[in-house]
Amino acid sequence: MAKNSQPIMKRCRALGISPAVLGYTGNSKRESNRNPGPQRRAKKSEYALQLAEKQKVKFVYGVLEKQFRAYYEKAARMKGNTGEELMSLLERRLDNVVYRLGLAGTRREARQLVNHGHFTVNGKRVNIPSYLVKAGDVVAVGDKSRSNARFKKLVEDDAFAPTPKWLEKAKNAPLEGKVIALPARDDIDFDVAVNLIVELYSK
């Protein structure tokens, strides 16, 4: 399986996104004024703007080009707005759902936890990060994984992040959540000009 090993903070600065979008808080390095580069930057071309938006979304969700294009082509075949359908598909990835339910600190951690078989969907173990959930699905930490120190500490500290409105945390089962609706455009937690991505692929 291909692995994205780009440096987090450096890539965030290059793409103009906050590390908080990826689940990282604080800066791992101090800001430096050394070698700040030219103060005046050339105006970006239309293609450069389109490419930057695509790279941003790929980086946030940890998806490489081949898979990202497959998502776009699937979205293009759907009845709704292609850009909105694309973002909905990315949000429905199991690793993203685990992250959004607060069961992992970052999407990268969520992807690793899913790969290791710690989660179930509707009671069946799923170890595919790209698995697409649908409305009504119940995502939970597997029974055998609940004794894992990482999940026990999560429950003890009650350190769960707020969930988006399309997901619902079980009140009496903190390691479980339900997909109550499909994610919409306003559920995306970062700014993205998805129309530029559609324009890029439509050429």
ABEGO torsion letter per residue (X at the ends): XBBBABBAAAAAAAAGBBAAAAGBBEBABBBBABGAEBABBBBBBAAAAAAAAAAAAAAAAGBBAAAAAAAAAAAAABABBAAAAAAAAAAABAAAAAAAAGABABAAAAAAAAAAGABBBGGBBBABAABBBBBGBBBBBBAAAAABAAAAAAAAAGABBBBBAABBBBAABAABBBBABBBBAAABABBBBAAAAAAAAAX
